[in-house]
Amino acid sequence: MLGEHPSQDFGTAPDTKSKLVAGQGRRCAVHHVQEQGLSQRRACRLVNQPRGTQRYQATQREDEDALTRAVVELASQCGRYTWDRVKGGRLSS
C-alpha cells in the first residue's frame, strides 16, 4: 500500500518524521506529475496530497484588509487580548 514504506511517501524524509515538501510544494509536485500523464487522483495519491486540498481555491473577503488592520490596532493598544474579548468587544459593533 502507498505510504507504508518511506521511499513511497514523498511527504516525509526517510528514517525521520520531518516533512520534505508541504503546502504549495505538494501542489506543484501534483501538477508536475499530472503533466507526465497521470490523473489528478493518482498524482495526489502518489504525492500524499488530499484531492480536496489540491482543488482548494483561496478566497479573500472584501473587508479582510480592514478587519486585519483593526485587529492589529486593537492588539497593539490592549496587549494580551483574547479573541473572545476582541470578538465580543469593540470589533463586533
N, C-alpha and C positions, 0 to 999 in steps of 0.2 A: 504494500500500500504506500502511496505517496506520503512523504514526510516521516516515515519510520526510520530512515537512515539519514544521518546528517548531510551526506552528499546529495540527497534528493531534495532537501529543503533549502531553497535559496534565501529564506528569511533569517536563518541563523548561521553563525560561523561553526565549522566542525569543532567538536570537543569543547564547545562553550555554549553559554546561553545568550551571548550577546548577538545583537542583530547586525547583519551586514548591510541590508537595504531596507528602508522603511518609507512609507508615505509616497511622495512623488516619485521616488526612485523605483518603487514597485510598479507604479502606473506606467512609467517609461519602459520598464522591463516587459510588461504585458504587451504594450504597443509594439515593441521590437519583436517579440515572439510572434505576434499576430502578422507582422509584415513577412515573416518567414513561412506563412501559410497555415498556422494553427488557428482554430476557432478561439473566440474570446473565452468561452467556458474552459477549454483545455489550457489555454495560456494562463488564465487566472489560477487554475489548479496547480500548474507547474511552478508558478512563482509564489504560491501560497497566499494569494490575494483574493479576498471575498469579491464576488462579482458586483455586489451592491456598492462596495467601496470604489470599485473600478468605474462604475457608471455614475457615481455621485457628482452632481454639478453644484458647486458652492454658489449661494445667492447672498447678496448683501442688501439689507434693508435700506430704504432711502434715508431714514433717520439714524442710522447706526453711527455715523461720524459724530453727530451732535450728542447722542447718548454717551458715547465713549468719552468725549470731552467733558461732559457733565459729571460722569463718574470719576474721572481723573481729578477734576477740580474739587469735588466733594471729598475725595480721599486725601488730597493734599491739605485741605482745610481741617479735616477731622482726625487725621492719623488712622489709628486702628478702628475701622468701622465695619461691622459685619454686613453681609449682603442683605440680610433680613431687615436691618435698620435702614439701609440705603433704599431698598425697595419699598418699605413701608413708610419711609420718612419723606424727605424733601423731594426725591426724584419722582415719586408716583403722582404728584399733583399736576 
